[in-house]
Amino acid sequence: MTNELLKNLIAGFQKGDWEVFPVIYDEFKKLITLYSYRINDEDANAELMLFFIELLYSIDMDRFNYIDSNSLSKYIAVCIRNKYIELSKKFGQYRSNLLHLCENCVCADTLNCYIRLETVELLKELSLRQRAVIVYKYIYKYTDTEISEMLGVSRQAINRLKNRALKQLRKLY
């Protein structure tokens, strides 16, 4: 959705036109649903929805002047992701998600069960942070920057962790 269309919809919403909300929400529904599912708490969806509505009311529309850009959409997506990280920590799932990351990961469908089990066993040999980086990077397809935000370290630290983990996995395999 372009900035111009999204700006018009949000401006209408800020003036009290709730009929445009479903259109705006459809743009970000998958993201909100994904993050609330990852938090795995019954209040997570409500918290994210409330945050989303508050965000729509608080956006300064003058900051997004480019008509053909999608910078407003990206801004909202980043705000939702940051709220997800905050809520993950709040609901106490952040640490347990890192601890159980490998137990719940699903490898590509073409791999047989033996290779999946072997992969999980190899990943258990890594440190908690190394395991998290490898799983987020290669299974969930996050970028180094996104992983650094989730784990609260620099992008360079993520790159070093990833390289050390890959080196260790090569030795183990």
ABEGO torsion letter per residue (X at the ends): XBAAAAAAAAAAAAAGBAAAAAAAAAAAAAAAAAAAAAAGBAAAAAAAAAAAAAAAAABBAAABABAABAAAAAAAAAAAAAAAAAAAAAAGAAAAAAAAAAAABBBBAABBAAAAAAAAAAAAABBAAAAAAAAAAAAAGBBAAAAAAAAGBBAAAAAAAAAAAAAAAAAAX
